[in-house]
Amino acid sequence: MNETGRELIARSRYHLVEDFLPKIERCVALLSDEQVWWRPNTESNSIGNLLLHLSGNARQWIVCGLGGDTDVRDRDSEFAQRKTIPRADLLNGLRQTIREVDATLAKFDMDSLVEKKTIQGLEVTALEAILHVVEHFSMHTGQIILLTKILTSSDLRFYEFEGDTPLLRFTSPSS
């Protein structure tokens, strides 16, 4: 179990820090503050709302839920925000959250993966919490990518291909 747990944690950290975050950073770098807060309709979220939401969710589930920090999240405010927060501030907040998530996962006790935790009023295992955050981050990263493609009319070209092997074309500016 420890070897499997270590690999799960390592891959989760990789996806959050070295895959999803750099893609989000690249998208936001291509956009203005106005574009970051654009929404196609009142029922949709802006990229700004999604960045606030990703920070809140990852912090609540990992830093607080698994790491023991105090949970002060106001989930509704992540979606209700309409005032423009500069994209640099949004990215700095997300980067800080990911650093905290990464630090929490780096010191996580593999023997606690099946331990029950109460997060967002739900009883889940630590394993479920980690999978939830990685899946959730992936889903919203895809939405941010799609919105960026719509707003910029561009192919973001995240990968180069060497034969059949995809290689990331960039690394996170925060690395």
Buried (B, 14 or more C-beta within 10 A) or exposed (E): EEEEBEEBBEEBBEBBBBBBBBBBBBBBEEBEBEBBBBBEEEEEBBBBBBBBBBBBBBBBBBBBBBBEBEBEBEEEEBBEBEEBBEBEEBBEBBBEBBBBBBBBBEEBEBEBBEEEBEBBEEEBBBBBBBBBBBEBBBEBBEEBBEBBBEBEEEEBEBEEEEEEEEEEEBEBEBE
